[in-house]
Amino acid sequence: MIIGEETEQIEFKLTTGEKKEAMDSICAILNKHCKGTLYFGVKDDGYISGQQVSDSTRKDISRWIYESIYPRITPSIEVLSYEEKKIIKVSFYGHNRPYSSNGNYLIRIGTENKKMTTEELIRLIKHDDYSSNWENEASNKCVDDIDDNTLLDFYNSSIECGRFNLNEYNKIKILNSLDLLIGDEPKNAAWALFGKESKIGLKLATYTTDNKVTFTDLKLVNGNIYNLVNVALDYVLNRINWRVEIGSKTRKQIPEIPERALREVIVNAFAHADYESTPEIEIGIHPGKIEIYNPGTFPDDLTPFDFIERNLSSFRRNKLILDILFRSKHVEKQGTGFQRVNELCNEYGAGWTYRKEAYGFFFEFIRTNVQLNVHIKETLTDLEQIVFNIIRDNEKITKSEIAIRINKSEKSVQRIIASLIDKKLVQRVGSNKTGYWEVLK
């Protein structure tokens, strides 16, 4: 069986015995494209020969990458089976260019890895940027391909919230004012945001468990970003739990997860997606979590906690798209997304977690009013259940990170974890610095 052919972003290796060459290829691809895929167990012509896989194989590959590639990256390593033959798929990404492999700086040229010259290295350092040029390129569409109803809705919304100033609706003037035209041709950002037949993908699913095994509802929707943001938010709000608070004169419905936080994360998924490929934003409703997948890489050496604690400015892949969503009040304030989401979740007593993968970023809102199982429900307090869910979804999370998420002190977190350990629900494996949590139930 033939799996495909080598390209500038895909590399084949016969066995893991070619680990040095494999590390060089990862480095070269990162420096050229910022992401790629490497397969062990595949010949140069794409023919699957198979690869022996032991219990330690994935750990060995992860260790080789950690020791060889600098700056550090976080790869995804999978074992796949084809016609009873196993191969290993290594997906990787990184925007902290330039990368080195065992001290050597390489660049991908066709299917070969070439050592970079000093001039190439300097040029790469000067011009590397997390942002994308895609949104500012011409779309090969015309103004008539921009949907008037969607653009009019944007106009009314942005005028109402005071973030746009134009006396009357005029399609050309609006697009020009938003810097969405190149001459008379809409930019990719215009087409993605307001196009009549835009093909931005949105996958909506409701699952019976916290794993993606069995679903009760599945929808695949295509459209423009502006409309899909509302479709995604409505899907979640119609499937989560609400409680009613009755005051002296009013009856107020409150969702289990703050609507403003949900909107913020959904908008960020669209605003930071990598549109140079064919992206598909995903929303997953699970019994214990709401999962939102953004098909765009997260800064390698940062986590959401860095943006919360250090007050860092946002890394904006699609600056133009984000600016326009801000004008329509899809985003309340630019550059403070994680801080605002964390504050809103703390107000509601809602937990959250995240994970970075090779081709995307997952943000998860933890649902606290669900039964994990009868035994756990009977023995856990609300805070213990929140912390249990957080640890279950992120085995490498630290106590200080948990404290930020639940808006409690580290001493309080320590007491909660001690209780979970006493109840034999979790245990610590390894040291506090390099170890991880193991969920026992």
C-alpha positions as CSV (number, residue, x, y, z in Angstrom):
1,M,0.0,0.0,0.0
2,I,1.2,3.5,-0.9
3,I,0.4,6.3,1.6
4,G,1.4,9.2,-0.7
5,E,4.6,11.0,-1.6
6,E,7.2,13.1,0.1
7,T,6.7,16.9,-0.1
8,E,8.2,20.0,1.5
9,Q,6.0,19.3,4.5
10,I,5.9,15.5,4.6
11,E,8.9,13.2,5.2
12,F,9.1,9.4,5.2
13,K,11.6,7.3,7.2
14,L,12.0,3.5,6.9
15,T,12.6,2.9,10.6
16,T,13.2,4.8,13.8
17,G,16.9,3.8,13.3
18,E,17.1,6.9,11.1
19,K,16.4,9.2,14.1
20,K,19.2,11.7,13.3
21,E,17.9,12.2,9.7
22,A,14.4,12.4,11.0
23,M,15.3,15.2,13.5
24,D,17.0,17.1,10.7
25,S,13.9,16.8,8.6
26,I,11.6,18.1,11.4
27,C,14.0,21.1,11.9
28,A,14.2,21.9,8.1
29,I,10.4,21.7,7.7
30,L,9.7,23.9,10.7
31,N,12.1,26.6,9.4
32,K,10.4,26.6,6.0
33,H,6.7,25.9,6.8
34,C,6.3,26.0,10.6
35,K,4.5,22.7,10.6
36,G,4.7,19.3,9.0
37,T,4.4,15.5,9.3
38,L,7.0,12.7,9.5
39,Y,6.2,9.0,9.2
40,F,8.3,6.1,10.4
41,G,7.8,2.8,8.6
42,V,7.3,4.2,5.1
43,K,9.8,4.0,2.2
44,D,10.9,7.0,0.2
45,D,8.4,6.1,-2.6
46,G,5.5,6.1,-0.1
47,Y,5.2,2.3,0.2
48,I,4.3,1.2,3.7
49,S,6.8,-1.3,5.0
50,G,5.8,-1.2,8.6
51,Q,7.7,-0.4,11.8
52,Q,8.1,-2.4,15.0
53,V,6.4,-0.5,17.9
54,S,7.1,-1.3,21.5
55,D,5.6,0.2,24.7
56,S,8.5,2.7,24.8
57,T,8.6,3.7,21.1
58,R,6.5,6.8,21.4
59,K,8.4,7.9,24.5
60,D,11.7,7.4,22.7
61,I,10.6,9.6,19.8
62,S,9.3,12.3,22.1
63,R,12.6,12.2,24.0
64,W,14.7,12.4,20.7
65,I,12.7,15.5,19.6
66,Y,13.0,17.1,23.0
67,E,16.8,16.6,23.1
68,S,17.5,17.4,19.4
69,I,15.1,20.3,18.4
70,Y,15.6,23.7,19.8
71,P,13.5,25.8,20.6
72,R,11.4,23.0,22.2
73,I,8.3,21.9,20.4
74,T,5.3,19.7,21.4
75,P,4.7,17.0,18.8
76,S,1.7,14.6,18.4
77,I,2.8,11.0,18.0
78,E,0.3,8.4,16.8
79,V,0.6,4.7,15.9
80,L,-1.5,3.8,12.8
81,S,-2.2,0.4,11.3
82,Y,-2.6,-0.3,7.6
83,E,-3.1,-3.8,6.3
84,E,-1.7,-5.2,9.6
85,K,1.4,-3.1,9.3
86,K,2.1,-0.4,11.9
87,I,3.5,3.0,11.1
88,I,4.2,6.0,13.4
89,K,2.9,9.4,12.5
90,V,4.7,12.4,14.0
91,S,2.8,15.8,13.6
92,F,4.7,18.9,14.6
93,Y,4.4,22.7,14.5
94,G,6.3,25.7,15.8
95,H,6.5,29.5,15.2
96,N,9.7,30.2,17.2
97,R,12.0,30.1,14.2
98,P,14.8,29.6,13.6
99,Y,15.0,25.9,14.8
100,S,18.1,23.8,15.1
101,S,18.7,20.1,15.0
102,N,21.6,19.1,17.3
103,G,22.9,22.6,16.8
104,N,22.5,22.7,13.0
105,Y,20.2,25.1,11.2
106,L,18.5,23.5,8.2
107,I,15.9,24.6,5.6
108,R,13.6,22.4,3.5
109,I,14.2,22.6,-0.3
110,G,11.8,20.3,-2.1
111,T,12.3,16.9,-0.3
112,E,15.9,17.7,0.8
113,N,17.2,19.3,3.9
114,K,19.8,22.0,3.2
115,K,22.1,23.7,5.8
116,M,21.2,27.4,6.1
117,T,23.7,30.1,5.2
118,T,24.4,32.9,7.6
119,E,22.4,35.3,5.3
120,E,19.4,32.9,5.2
121,L,19.5,32.6,9.0
122,I,19.6,36.4,9.5
123,R,16.8,36.9,7.0
124,L,14.6,34.3,8.8
125,I,15.2,35.9,12.2
126,K,14.3,39.3,10.9
127,H,11.1,38.4,9.0
128,D,9.6,35.6,11.1
129,D,6.2,36.6,12.5
130,Y,3.3,34.7,14.1
131,S,0.8,36.6,12.0
132,S,-0.4,35.5,8.6
133,N,-0.4,37.3,5.3
134,W,-3.2,35.2,3.9
135,E,-6.0,37.6,5.0
136,N,-4.5,40.5,3.1
137,E,-4.1,38.7,-0.2
138,A,-6.5,39.0,-3.1
139,S,-9.4,36.5,-3.1
140,N,-10.1,36.3,-6.8
141,K,-13.7,37.2,-6.0
142,C,-15.7,40.3,-6.8
143,V,-17.6,42.7,-4.6
144,D,-20.9,41.1,-5.7
145,D,-19.7,37.9,-4.1
146,I,-19.9,39.6,-0.7
147,D,-23.3,38.9,1.0
148,D,-25.2,42.2,1.5
149,N,-27.4,40.8,4.4
150,T,-24.3,39.7,6.4
151,L,-22.5,43.0,5.8
152,L,-25.6,45.0,6.7
153,D,-25.9,43.1,9.9
154,F,-22.3,43.9,10.7
155,Y,-22.8,47.5,9.8
156,N,-25.8,47.9,12.1
157,S,-24.1,46.0,15.0
158,S,-20.9,48.1,14.8
159,I,-22.8,51.4,14.5
160,E,-24.9,50.4,17.5
161,C,-21.9,49.7,19.7
162,G,-20.0,52.8,18.5
163,R,-17.1,51.1,16.9
164,F,-17.8,52.2,13.3
165,N,-18.6,55.6,11.9
166,L,-20.4,55.8,8.5
167,N,-23.6,57.7,8.0
168,E,-25.3,55.2,5.7
169,Y,-25.0,51.7,4.4
170,N,-22.8,51.6,1.3
171,K,-21.1,48.3,0.4
172,I,-18.0,49.7,-1.3
173,K,-17.4,52.4,1.3
174,I,-17.7,49.9,4.2
175,L,-15.3,47.5,2.6
176,N,-12.8,50.3,1.8
177,S,-13.1,51.7,5.3
178,L,-12.3,48.3,6.8
179,D,-9.3,47.9,4.4
180,L,-10.9,44.8,2.8
181,L,-10.3,45.7,-0.8
182,I,-7.3,45.6,-3.1
183,G,-8.5,47.9,-5.9
184,D,-11.9,46.6,-6.6
185,E,-11.2,43.0,-5.5
186,P,-12.1,41.8,-2.0
187,K,-9.2,40.5,0.2
188,N,-9.3,36.9,1.5
189,A,-10.4,38.4,4.9
190,A,-13.5,40.0,3.2
191,W,-14.5,36.7,1.6
192,A,-13.9,34.7,4.7
193,L,-15.9,37.1,6.9
194,F,-18.8,38.1,4.6
195,G,-18.7,35.9,1.4
196,K,-22.0,34.6,0.0
197,E,-20.5,31.1,-0.6
198,S,-17.6,31.0,1.8
199,K,-16.5,27.5,2.7
200,I,-15.2,28.0,6.2
201,G,-16.0,24.8,8.1
202,L,-17.7,24.3,11.4
203,K,-18.2,20.9,13.0
204,L,-20.9,20.7,15.7
205,A,-21.3,17.5,17.8
206,T,-22.9,16.3,20.9
207,Y,-21.4,13.2,22.6
208,T,-22.6,10.7,25.1
209,T,-19.3,10.5,26.9
210,D,-16.2,12.8,27.4
211,N,-14.5,10.7,24.7
212,K,-15.4,11.2,21.0
213,V,-16.8,7.7,20.7
214,T,-20.6,7.9,20.5
215,F,-22.5,11.0,19.4
216,T,-26.2,11.9,19.5
217,D,-25.9,14.8,17.1
218,L,-23.5,15.8,14.4
219,K,-23.6,18.7,12.0
220,L,-21.1,20.0,9.4
221,V,-21.8,23.6,8.4
222,N,-20.1,25.8,5.8
223,G,-20.4,29.5,5.6
224,N,-18.7,32.8,6.4
225,I,-17.1,33.6,9.7
226,Y,-19.6,36.3,10.8
227,N,-22.6,34.0,10.6
228,L,-20.8,30.9,11.9
229,V,-19.8,32.6,15.1
230,N,-23.5,32.9,15.9
231,V,-24.3,29.4,14.7
232,A,-21.7,28.0,17.0
233,L,-22.8,30.0,20.0
234,D,-26.4,29.1,19.6
235,Y,-25.6,25.4,19.3
236,V,-23.8,25.5,22.7
237,L,-26.4,27.7,24.5
238,N,-29.2,25.4,23.3
239,R,-27.4,22.3,24.8
240,I,-26.1,23.4,28.1
241,N,-28.0,23.6,31.4
242,W,-29.6,26.8,32.7
243,R,-30.8,27.8,36.1
244,V,-33.5,30.3,37.0
245,E,-33.1,33.1,39.6
246,I,-36.3,34.8,40.7
247,G,-36.0,38.3,42.0
248,S,-38.6,40.6,43.4
249,K,-39.8,41.6,39.9
250,T,-37.8,39.6,37.4
251,R,-37.1,36.1,36.4
252,K,-33.5,35.6,35.2
253,Q,-32.1,32.6,33.3
254,I,-28.4,31.9,33.9
255,P,-26.3,29.4,31.8
256,E,-23.9,27.0,33.6
257,I,-21.1,28.6,31.6
258,P,-21.0,32.4,31.1
259,E,-22.2,33.3,27.6
260,R,-19.6,36.1,27.2
261,A,-16.8,33.6,27.9
262,L,-18.2,31.1,25.4
263,R,-18.5,33.8,22.7
264,E,-14.9,35.0,23.4
265,V,-13.4,31.5,23.0
266,I,-15.5,30.8,19.9
267,V,-14.5,34.1,18.2
268,N,-10.8,33.4,19.1
269,A,-11.1,30.0,17.4
270,F,-12.2,31.7,14.1
271,A,-9.9,34.7,14.5
272,H,-6.7,32.7,15.1
273,A,-7.4,29.8,12.7
274,D,-4.8,29.0,10.0
275,Y,-6.8,29.7,6.8
276,E,-3.9,28.9,4.5
277,S,-5.0,25.2,4.8
278,T,-8.7,24.2,4.9
279,P,-9.6,24.8,8.5
280,E,-12.5,23.3,10.4
281,I,-13.4,24.8,13.7
282,E,-15.0,22.2,16.0
283,I,-17.4,22.5,18.9
284,G,-18.0,19.3,21.0
285,I,-20.6,19.1,23.7
286,H,-19.7,16.4,26.3
287,P,-21.3,15.4,29.6
288,G,-18.3,16.8,31.5
289,K,-17.0,19.5,29.2
290,I,-17.6,21.9,26.3
291,E,-14.6,21.5,23.9
292,I,-13.7,24.2,21.3
293,Y,-11.0,23.4,18.8
294,N,-9.1,26.1,17.0
295,P,-7.2,24.8,13.9
296,G,-4.3,27.3,14.5
297,T,-1.1,26.8,16.4
298,F,-0.6,28.4,19.8
299,P,2.7,30.2,20.6
300,D,5.2,27.4,21.4
301,D,6.7,28.7,24.6
302,L,3.5,30.2,26.1
303,T,0.4,29.0,27.8
304,P,-2.9,30.8,28.6
305,F,-1.6,31.4,32.1
306,D,1.2,33.5,30.7
307,F,-1.4,35.9,29.2
308,I,-3.3,35.9,32.5
309,E,-0.4,36.4,34.9
310,R,2.0,38.4,32.8
311,N,-0.6,40.6,31.1
312,L,0.9,39.8,27.7
313,S,-0.4,41.3,24.4
314,S,-2.4,38.9,22.2
315,F,-0.7,37.1,19.4
316,R,-3.0,37.8,16.5
317,R,-2.6,35.5,13.5
318,N,-5.4,37.2,11.5
319,K,-5.2,40.8,12.7
320,L,-7.7,42.2,10.1
321,I,-10.3,39.5,10.8
322,L,-10.0,40.0,14.6
323,D,-10.3,43.8,14.2
324,I,-13.5,43.5,12.3
325,L,-15.0,41.0,14.8
326,F,-14.1,43.5,17.5
327,R,-15.9,46.3,15.7
328,S,-19.2,44.3,15.7
329,K,-18.8,43.6,19.4
330,H,-18.1,39.9,18.8
331,V,-15.0,40.7,20.9
332,E,-15.4,43.0,23.9
333,K,-11.8,44.2,24.2
334,Q,-8.8,43.3,22.0
335,G,-5.8,41.5,23.5
336,T,-7.3,40.5,26.9
337,G,-9.2,37.3,25.9
338,F,-7.8,34.8,28.4
339,Q,-7.9,37.3,31.3
340,R,-11.5,38.1,30.6
341,V,-12.6,34.4,30.1
342,N,-10.8,33.5,33.4
343,E,-12.5,36.3,35.3
344,L,-15.9,35.4,33.9
345,C,-15.4,31.7,34.8
346,N,-14.3,32.6,38.3
347,E,-17.5,34.6,38.8
348,Y,-19.6,31.7,37.7
349,G,-17.5,29.1,39.6
350,A,-16.8,27.4,36.2
351,G,-13.5,25.6,35.5
352,W,-11.6,25.5,32.3
353,T,-8.6,23.7,30.8
354,Y,-6.6,23.6,27.5
355,R,-4.3,21.5,25.5
356,K,-1.9,22.2,22.6
357,E,-1.5,19.8,19.7
358,A,0.5,19.8,16.5
359,Y,-2.1,21.4,14.3
360,G,-4.4,23.2,16.7
361,F,-5.5,24.4,20.2
362,F,-8.2,23.0,22.4
363,F,-10.0,25.1,25.0
364,E,-12.4,23.2,27.3
365,F,-15.0,24.6,29.7
366,I,-15.5,22.1,32.5
367,R,-19.1,21.3,33.4
368,T,-19.5,20.8,37.1
369,N,-23.1,19.7,37.4
370,V,-22.7,16.3,35.8
371,Q,-22.2,13.0,37.4
372,L,-18.8,11.5,36.8
373,N,-20.2,8.2,38.3
374,V,-22.3,7.4,41.3
375,H,-19.4,6.8,43.7
376,I,-17.6,10.0,42.8
377,K,-20.7,12.1,42.9
378,E,-21.5,10.9,46.4
379,T,-18.1,11.6,47.8
380,L,-16.9,14.8,46.2
381,T,-17.6,18.4,47.1
382,D,-18.3,20.9,44.2
383,L,-14.7,22.2,44.4
384,E,-13.2,18.7,44.6
385,Q,-15.2,17.7,41.5
386,I,-14.0,20.8,39.6
387,V,-10.3,20.1,40.5
388,F,-10.8,16.4,39.7
389,N,-12.1,17.3,36.2
390,I,-9.2,19.7,35.6
391,I,-6.6,17.1,36.5
392,R,-8.4,14.5,34.5
393,D,-8.2,16.7,31.4
394,N,-4.6,17.9,31.9
395,E,-2.3,15.5,33.7
396,K,0.6,18.0,33.7
397,I,-1.2,20.9,35.2
398,T,0.5,22.6,38.3
399,K,-1.1,23.5,41.6
400,S,-0.5,27.2,40.8
401,E,-2.3,26.9,37.5
402,I,-5.3,25.1,39.2
403,A,-5.4,28.0,41.7
404,I,-5.7,30.6,39.0
405,R,-8.5,28.6,37.3
406,I,-10.7,28.2,40.4
407,N,-9.8,31.5,41.9
408,K,-8.4,30.0,45.1
409,S,-5.1,30.1,47.0
410,E,-2.5,27.4,46.4
411,K,-3.0,26.2,50.0
412,S,-6.7,25.6,49.2
413,V,-5.8,23.7,46.1
414,Q,-3.3,21.6,48.1
415,R,-6.0,20.7,50.6
416,I,-8.4,19.8,47.8
417,I,-5.8,17.6,46.1
418,A,-4.9,16.0,49.4
419,S,-8.5,15.0,49.8
420,L,-8.7,13.6,46.3
421,I,-5.5,11.5,47.0
422,D,-7.0,10.3,50.3
423,K,-10.1,9.2,48.4
424,K,-7.8,7.3,45.9
425,L,-9.1,9.3,42.9
426,V,-5.7,10.8,41.9
427,Q,-2.1,10.3,42.6
428,R,1.2,12.1,41.9
429,V,3.7,10.3,39.7
430,G,7.3,11.7,39.9
431,S,8.5,15.0,41.3
432,N,6.5,18.2,41.7
433,K,8.6,19.8,38.9
434,T,8.7,17.1,36.3
435,G,6.0,14.6,37.3
436,Y,2.4,14.3,36.4
437,W,-1.0,13.5,37.8
438,E,-2.6,10.0,37.3
439,V,-6.4,9.6,37.6
440,L,-7.2,6.4,39.3
441,K,-11.0,6.4,38.7
